[in-house]
Amino acid sequence: MPSRPRTRLQTVLLWVASALILLGAVALFRADLGTGPTGEGRETAAVAVEVDAVERRDLADVRRFDGNLEAAVRYELAPKVTGELRSLEVRIGDTLEPGDLIARLDDQEVAQEVAEAEAGLEVARAQLAESQAALESAERDLNRTRELRERQIASAAELEAAEAQVAAERSRVQLARAQIAQQQATLSAAQIRRSFTEIRADWDEGERVVGERFKDPGATVSAGEAMLTLLDISELRAEAFVTEREYARLMPGQSARLRVEGYPDTEFEAEVARLAPLFSATLRQARVEFTVPNPEGQLRPGMFARLAVEVGRAEDVRTVPREAVVQRGGQPSVFLLEEGEDAPRVRLMPVETGLRAEGRIEVRPRDEEDGEALTGHVVTLGQHLLADGSRVEVVGEQAAEVAAP
């Protein structure tokens, strides 16, 4: 059956219906966009953001460093004379106190030296006695010769000979005395060398711990050759390397906290002791030394240490998460959440920043009149899509808190 041709009226009605449908779609689209401040009466959609609360709290600026623990006192014990090691009384980990016997060396050779020196001293003393007796005899002869000379019995030559004999005997006495002093020095040196064969703890006070042992009995050790390493671990030293920025915040006497992996739940006290006066030209770092009291002996040299030093503190200040602070107009700012009639909006507030710690940052309004307004919540995610007065939709963990009356 052939189709009937469209009339002019039908065509017009079709165009009108199409136009109405198009206008309705546009109206719905604009209704979804809403009204906003950006675009001459045109509304923009709410931007999904995450927020966090503005909190008043205390902030501590803590700088953290890694370092190694070292003994405050560490040295190698070596004999002062060469000899065979007859006994070594200590092992690794043993504790020594002043006066404790540590080792003995074979002393036969030095004992012989002592005996020879003692014998030499006796010979020198005998020679002195002989010289003194000869001097006394020469002096008596001189006195008799003088008397005889006065009576013109002895000649002048005999008197001169008697005087010369006295002078010679006096020289022999002086020589004998010098030989005695020499033999006494030789004996003293031999006795000292013999004392060196017995090695004892000769420090004034405190304990030392044997860290390493290098020799066993029977070995021959040379003078100055290390047998043991001794440590004083009642106080340790921690060394760390810091950058120029950290260096400027440190000073001797600052308290520090220290942790080691061996005692993960224990925090030890430490203190900044000294700062190196120069930086490494290659690393651009300087060495800092910390003193670490170790009265219980839990810490050991060589442990890896994590140190924390508080270099600043701010009490009862407004803080926001670090990610809440953005740069707008060349100055730090935050987007402060404000309740609107239909949806929350944000206010762009310039701020001054202060201490940064624990993932938060101290903030103060640049305008004193905004001092009381900086409360509530600030945007932490989505700021790049915002402007002053933008509508937002809070999502994330804080959404329920913000929506609560």
Phi, psi and omega in degrees: 000124183296140179286152181272136180294146179290145176270166179298324182294319179297320180296318180297317180297323179297316179294321179296317180297318179297319180295321179295319178298317180296317179296322178296319179296317178298319180297317178297320180297317180291327178295323178294323180293327182076185179256147180209174184277354187252084174134045169051063175087354181274131180270143175254156180289151177294138181268130178287126181223161169249146183230167173213161187280148167280123184237144171264127182200171173271138178241138175240126178273104185249126177257137186244140182223154173251143180202185180237145178271138177227152176291139178294326177233123180213127178206162179260132180269126181225149177288157179267351178228159178274140179178175178277134180281108182277324179207146175228110194275355187233158176229174182302132179093347179292147179257134181242144175241162181307133179094346181295141176285131181252312185203161174230139173253157175300124185248013183298316183295314181288333175295322176295320177298321178296316180298317178297319180293322178295318178295318178299324178293320178296320177298316181296322178293320178296319178297323177295316179298318178297318180293322179294320178296318179296323179295317179298319178296319180293324179293322178295318178298321180296319180296317179295320181294322178297318180296318179294326179293323179295331179265012176062027178268316179267148180276166177296326180295322179294322178295316179296322179295320179295319178295320179296323179295319178297315179299320180295318180293325176296320178297321179294324177295315178299320179296319180296320178295320178296322178294324176297314179300320179296316180293325176296319178295319178297317179296315180300317179296319179294320178295321178296317179297323177294322178295332179291343179284347174249111187259121180236164175288111189249017176278166189285313184204166178088167180259155172232149180245139178284116180269320180216151177231125187253343186232158175234157178305142183101339180283150174266125181245142179266158176300128180088358180273127187294135173252323185220159166248125181248141184230145167252108184253013176293336173218131180251171177233131176252137180242133177222157178246132187235157178277174180299320181297317180288323182303320183293341182262358184254152176204152179302140179100347179292140178284151179218160175241146186226140175228149175229157183293332181294334179229074187295337182261006182246135177248126183256151179277149176209172181209140176293122184262311183201153178242133178298142183278003181218157178254151173291129181291338181266316182271343184058041179227157178236153181273139176235134179251138178241141171267139184230102176300139183221057186296330181274350179072022180287323182277152182228144175302142181095348178292148175277128186240143172248121185249145177229129181236125176276116183252357179192155180210139175231131185249137176051059180242157176287134179226151174225161174301148182301324183288352179283339183271124179235163177263119176226126182065027178077014179219150180294141182212165173229153173262110183269131182283129177231140181286133176250181181290317183249333180203153179298151174235169180241151177242128178279117184237115174295141183223162169254138183257156179228234185295141177242125180194151174056033178078006180234168183221139177287133180229146175223135178298138176294324178268121182300332180292341180270007185302316181279343183281340183279073178218175177089237185229151176235154181283133178246346180213129180106008183296333184293346178260004189251156169224171179301123179093000181297145174279142182225159172237118184280128177234172178092195187295330184273358185299314182294321180295319180292322182286338181294140180293000000 
